Amino acid sequence: MNNSEDFYIRLEEQLSNTSKWPNKYRFKFILKSNEKDIQELKSIFNDINGALFSLRKSSNNKFTSVSINAVMKNPISIINKYKLASKIEGIISL
């Protein structure tokens, strides 16, 4: 099993033990400041009604921090979003 799978297993346990579901969750990502990648990230959350996006560019405009607040059904739904986002080149999940 690779490190990312270990991470997801621990995250699922932690979320299951600390929250009741459905519940609000805040995703945080950093990615290059290009519109294509930002739109790709936003499209991952298209199926979630009421997802709120907050974007903040770095001082040199090379990177954008994206926070997404959304009501998620369960820990697995959160992990699935992280896995989809991880396919964006250079993205950092916080």
Contacts in CASP RR format, 6 or more apart in sequence:
PFRMAT RR
TARGET T0000
AUTHOR 0000-0000-0000
METHOD contacts of the structure
MODEL  1
MNNSEDFYIRLEEQLSNTSKWPNKYRFKFILKSNEKDIQELKSIFNDING
ALFSLRKSSNNKFTSVSINAVMKNPISIINKYKLASKIEGIISL
4 86 0 8 1.000
8 79 0 8 1.000
8 82 0 8 1.000
8 83 0 8 1.000
11 75 0 8 1.000
11 78 0 8 1.000
11 79 0 8 1.000
11 82 0 8 1.000
12 75 0 8 1.000
12 76 0 8 1.000
12 79 0 8 1.000
15 75 0 8 1.000
15 78 0 8 1.000
16 75 0 8 1.000
21 72 0 8 1.000
21 73 0 8 1.000
21 74 0 8 1.000
21 75 0 8 1.000
22 71 0 8 1.000
22 72 0 8 1.000
22 73 0 8 1.000
22 74 0 8 1.000
23 71 0 8 1.000
23 72 0 8 1.000
24 69 0 8 1.000
24 70 0 8 1.000
24 71 0 8 1.000
24 72 0 8 1.000
25 69 0 8 1.000
25 70 0 8 1.000
25 71 0 8 1.000
25 72 0 8 1.000
25 78 0 8 1.000
26 67 0 8 1.000
26 68 0 8 1.000
26 69 0 8 1.000
27 66 0 8 1.000
27 67 0 8 1.000
27 68 0 8 1.000
27 69 0 8 1.000
27 70 0 8 1.000
27 78 0 8 1.000
27 81 0 8 1.000
27 82 0 8 1.000
27 85 0 8 1.000
27 93 0 8 1.000
28 65 0 8 1.000
28 66 0 8 1.000
28 67 0 8 1.000
28 68 0 8 1.000
28 93 0 8 1.000
28 94 0 8 1.000
29 41 0 8 1.000
29 65 0 8 1.000
29 66 0 8 1.000
29 68 0 8 1.000
29 85 0 8 1.000
29 91 0 8 1.000
29 92 0 8 1.000
29 93 0 8 1.000
29 94 0 8 1.000
30 63 0 8 1.000
30 64 0 8 1.000
30 65 0 8 1.000
30 66 0 8 1.000
30 91 0 8 1.000
30 92 0 8 1.000
30 94 0 8 1.000
31 37 0 8 1.000
31 38 0 8 1.000
31 41 0 8 1.000
31 63 0 8 1.000
31 64 0 8 1.000
31 66 0 8 1.000
31 88 0 8 1.000
31 90 0 8 1.000
31 91 0 8 1.000
31 92 0 8 1.000
32 62 0 8 1.000
32 63 0 8 1.000
32 64 0 8 1.000
32 90 0 8 1.000
33 57 0 8 1.000
33 58 0 8 1.000
33 61 0 8 1.000
33 62 0 8 1.000
33 63 0 8 1.000
33 64 0 8 1.000
37 88 0 8 1.000
37 89 0 8 1.000
37 91 0 8 1.000
38 55 0 8 1.000
38 64 0 8 1.000
38 66 0 8 1.000
40 88 0 8 1.000
41 66 0 8 1.000
41 85 0 8 1.000
41 88 0 8 1.000
41 91 0 8 1.000
42 53 0 8 1.000
44 81 0 8 1.000
44 84 0 8 1.000
44 85 0 8 1.000
45 51 0 8 1.000
45 53 0 8 1.000
45 68 0 8 1.000
45 70 0 8 1.000
45 81 0 8 1.000
48 70 0 8 1.000
48 71 0 8 1.000
48 72 0 8 1.000
50 70 0 8 1.000
50 71 0 8 1.000
51 68 0 8 1.000
51 69 0 8 1.000
51 70 0 8 1.000
52 68 0 8 1.000
52 69 0 8 1.000
52 70 0 8 1.000
53 66 0 8 1.000
53 67 0 8 1.000
53 68 0 8 1.000
54 66 0 8 1.000
54 67 0 8 1.000
54 68 0 8 1.000
54 69 0 8 1.000
55 64 0 8 1.000
55 65 0 8 1.000
55 66 0 8 1.000
56 64 0 8 1.000
56 65 0 8 1.000
57 63 0 8 1.000
57 64 0 8 1.000
57 65 0 8 1.000
58 64 0 8 1.000
58 65 0 8 1.000
72 78 0 8 1.000
72 81 0 8 1.000
82 93 0 8 1.000
85 91 0 8 1.000
85 93 0 8 1.000
86 93 0 8 1.000
END
